[in-house]
């Protein structure tokens, strides 16, 4: 909750800058876990309602609680009871739809990976901060968005502030993927079945028999079946098909490289 010495950023219905968007996000994502949830979520919705109505709203009021339920039904796309950054981007009318512009061009996992690989040439799972400006410039051009150097510099600084939390000048694939629409975020599909580093290394080595650093689609079928058995995964009517589709979106001409697969399957990954 905000103190007297630190007032929360004002939620306005008018256009806000990309920097203001991040300030609002960081204020309400108080614990830095990448979500607005629990008391954070109630505080966010309270501020939003006051901005919309221009009057104080009592969170204990029955009408407030009903409105909050309706709000979550509309914006909590994956129904997990919390708001992610990609969902918040649809709530706030961000200046020039900066974050939405990103999502319009990379609206699917495969499109995201195509754009990402142009800059992550060594498949390290990172792009350097000095490459970010070119990455964003390409996205804006593809989306037919007008921008000048000043605006591009602001967007670049905002993304750095958003994702380069340790200040090492690198931006991780798993962090940038948070801007994908929820249903396209390949990380969310596997968030409950993560492997340890030891488990992942053993599984990947088993199926990468020639040691070339990648597995193909047929090998993935066997890997997923093995993973399903080991983790006692509850597979729906569609079988392993949806899991396979999420992972294959990361493939490069049918090849799944170790680094990219590690990001999806390994809970201890530092990427």
For each residue, the residues with C-beta under 8 A, 3 or more apart:
1: 39 43
2: 6 7 8 27
3: 6
4:
5:
6: 2 3
7: 2
8: 2 27 28 43 47
9: 20 23 24 27
10: 47 51
11: 24 44 47 48 50 51 92
12: 16 51
13: 51 52 93
14: 93
15: 93 94 95 96
16: 12 20 21 24 92 93 94 95
17: 20 21 94 95 154
18: 21 22 94 95 98 99 154 155 158
19: 22 23 154 157 158 161
20: 9 16 17 23 24 95
21: 16 17 18 24 25 89 92 94 95 98 99 158
22: 18 19 25 26 158 161 162
23: 9 19 20 26 27
24: 9 11 16 20 21 27 28 92
25: 21 22 28 29 36 85 88 162
26: 22 23 29 32
27: 2 8 9 23 24 30
28: 8 24 25 36 40 41 43 44
29: 25 26 32 33 34 35 36 40
30: 27 40
31: 40
32: 26 29 165
33: 29 37
34: 29 84 85 178
35: 29 82 83 84
36: 25 28 29 40 41 44 82 83 88
37: 33 40 41 81 82 83
38: 41 42 82
39: 1 42 43
40: 28 29 30 31 36 37 43 44
41: 28 36 37 38 44 45 82 83
42: 38 39 45 46 59 68
43: 1 8 28 39 40 46 47
44: 11 28 36 40 41 47 48 83
45: 41 42 48 49 67 68 71
46: 42 43 49 50 57 59 64
47: 8 10 11 43 44 50 51
48: 11 44 45 51 52 71 91
49: 45 46 52 53 57 64 67
50: 11 46 47 53 54 55 56 57
51: 10 11 12 13 47 48 54
52: 13 48 49
53: 49 50 57
54: 50 51
55: 50
56: 50
57: 46 49 50 53 61 64
58: 61 64
59: 42 46 64 65
60: 64
61: 57 58 64 65
62: 65 66
63: 66 67
64: 46 49 57 58 59 60 61 67 68
65: 59 61 62 68 69
66: 62 63 69 70
67: 45 49 63 64 70 71
68: 42 45 64 65 71 72
69: 65 66 72 73
70: 66 67 73 74
71: 45 48 67 68 74 75
72: 68 69 75 76 81
73: 69 70 76
74: 70 71
75: 71 72 83 87 90 91
76: 72 73 79 80 81 82 83 87
77: 87 181 182 183
78: 182 183 188
79: 76
80: 76
81: 37 72 76
82: 35 36 37 38 41 76
83: 35 36 37 41 44 75 76 87 88 91
84: 34 35 87 88 178 182
85: 25 34 88 89 99 178 179
86: 89 90 99 103 178 179 180 181 182 185
87: 75 76 77 83 84 90 91 182
88: 25 36 83 84 85 91 92
89: 21 85 86 92 94 99 100 103 179
90: 75 86 87 100
91: 48 75 83 87 88
92: 11 16 21 24 88 89
93: 13 14 15 16 97
94: 15 16 17 18 21 89 97 98 99 100
95: 15 16 17 18 20 21 98
96: 15 101 145 147 151
97: 93 94 100 101 104
98: 18 21 94 95 101 102 155 158
99: 18 21 85 86 89 94 102 103 179
100: 89 90 94 97 103 104
101: 96 97 98 104 105 139 140 143 145
102: 98 99 105 106 139 179
103: 86 89 99 100 106 107 179 180 181
104: 97 100 101 107 143
105: 101 102 111 115 139 142 143
106: 102 103 111 112 115 139 179 180
107: 103 104 111 180 181 184
108: 111 112 180 184 249
109: 112 113 177 180 184 185 186 246 249 250
110: 113 114 249
111: 105 106 107 108 114 115
112: 106 108 109 115 116 176 177 180 184
113: 109 110 116 117 249 250 252 260
114: 110 111 117 118
115: 105 106 111 112 118 119 135 138 139
116: 112 113 119 120 127 173 176
117: 113 114 120 121 123 252
118: 114 115 121 135 138
119: 115 116 127 131 134 135
120: 116 117 123 124 125 126 127 173
121: 117 118
122:
123: 117 120 257 259 260
124: 120 259 271
125: 120 172 173 174 259 260 262 263 271
126: 120 170 171 172 173 271
127: 116 119 120 131 132 135 170 171
128: 131 132 169 170 171
129: 132 160 164 169 170 171
130: 133 169
131: 119 127 128 134 135
132: 127 128 129 135 136 156 159 160 171
133: 130 136 137 152 153 156
134: 119 131 137 138
135: 115 118 119 127 131 132 138 139
136: 132 133 139 140 152 155 156 159
137: 133 134 140 141 147 152
138: 115 118 134 135 141 142
139: 101 102 105 106 115 135 136 142 143
140: 101 136 137 143 145 147 152 155
141: 137 138 144 145
142: 105 138 139
143: 101 104 105 139 140
144: 141
145: 96 101 140 141
146:
147: 96 137 140 151 152 155
148: 151 152
149: 152 153
150: 153 154
151: 96 147 148 154 155
152: 133 136 137 140 147 148 149 155 156
153: 133 149 150 156 157
154: 17 18 19 150 151 157 158
155: 18 98 136 140 147 151 152 158 159
156: 132 133 136 152 153 159 160
157: 19 153 154 160 161
158: 18 19 21 22 98 154 155 161 162
159: 132 136 155 156 162 163 171
160: 129 132 156 157 163 164 171
161: 19 22 157 158 164
162: 22 25 158 159
163: 159 160 171 172 175 176
164: 129 160 161 167 168 169 170 171
165: 32
166:
167: 164
168: 164
169: 128 129 130 164
170: 126 127 128 129 164
171: 126 127 128 129 132 159 160 163 164 175 176
172: 125 126 163 175 176 271
173: 116 120 125 126 176 177 260 263 271
174: 125 177 178 187 263 269 271
175: 163 171 172 178
176: 112 116 163 171 172 173 179
177: 109 112 173 174 180 185 186 187
178: 34 84 85 86 174 175 185 187
179: 85 86 89 99 102 103 106 176
180: 86 103 106 107 108 109 112 177 184 185 186
181: 77 86 103 107 184 185
182: 77 78 84 86 87 185 188
183: 77 78
184: 107 108 109 112 180 181
185: 86 109 177 178 180 181 182 188 189
186: 109 177 180 189 190 246 247 249 250 264
187: 174 177 178 190 191 263 264
188: 78 182 185 191
189: 185 186 242 243 246 264
190: 186 187 193 194 243 246 264 265
191: 187 188 194
192:
193: 190 227 231 233 265
194: 190 191 265 266 267
195: 199 200 203 227 265 266 267
196: 199 200 266 267 268
197: 200 201 266 268 269
198: 201 202
199: 195 196 202 203 230
200: 195 196 197 203 204 262 265 266 268
201: 197 198 204 205
202: 198 199 205 206
203: 195 199 200 206 207 223 226 227 265
204: 200 201 207 208 215 223 258 261 262
205: 201 202 208
206: 202 203 209 223 226
207: 203 204 215 219 220 222 223
208: 204 205 211 212 213 214 215 219 258
209: 206
210:
211: 208
212: 208
213: 208 257 258
214: 208 255 256 257 258
215: 204 207 208 219 220 223 255 256 261
216: 219 220 254 255 256
217: 220 221 248 251 254
218: 221 222
219: 207 208 215 216 222 223
220: 207 215 216 217 223 224 244 247 248 256
221: 217 218 224 225 240 244
222: 207 218 219 225 226
223: 203 204 206 207 215 219 220 226 227
224: 220 221 227 228 240 243 244 247
225: 221 222 228 229 240
226: 203 206 222 223 229 230
227: 193 195 203 223 224 230 231 233 265
228: 224 225 231 232 233 235 240
229: 225 226 232
230: 199 226 227
231: 193 227 228
232: 228 229
233: 193 227 228
234:
235: 228 238 239 240
236: 239 242
237:
238: 235 241 242
239: 235 236
240: 221 224 225 228 235 243 244
241: 238 244 245
242: 189 236 238 245 246
243: 189 190 224 240 246 247
244: 220 221 224 240 241 247 248
245: 241 242 248 249
246: 109 186 189 190 242 243 249 264
247: 186 220 224 243 244 250 251 256 261 264
248: 217 220 244 245 251 256
249: 108 109 110 113 186 245 246
250: 109 113 186 247 256 260 261 264
251: 217 247 248 254 255 256
252: 113 117 255 257
253:
254: 216 217 251
255: 214 215 216 251 252
256: 214 215 216 220 247 248 250 251 260 261
257: 123 213 214 252 260 261
258: 204 208 213 214 261 262
259: 123 124 125 262 263 271
260: 113 123 125 173 250 256 257 263 264
261: 204 215 247 250 256 257 258 264 265
262: 125 200 204 258 259 265 266 269 271
263: 125 173 174 187 259 260 266 269 271
264: 186 187 189 190 246 247 250 260 261
265: 190 193 194 195 200 203 227 261 262
266: 194 195 196 197 200 262 263 269
267: 194 195 196
268: 196 197 200
269: 174 197 262 263 266
270:
271: 124 125 126 172 173 174 259 262 263
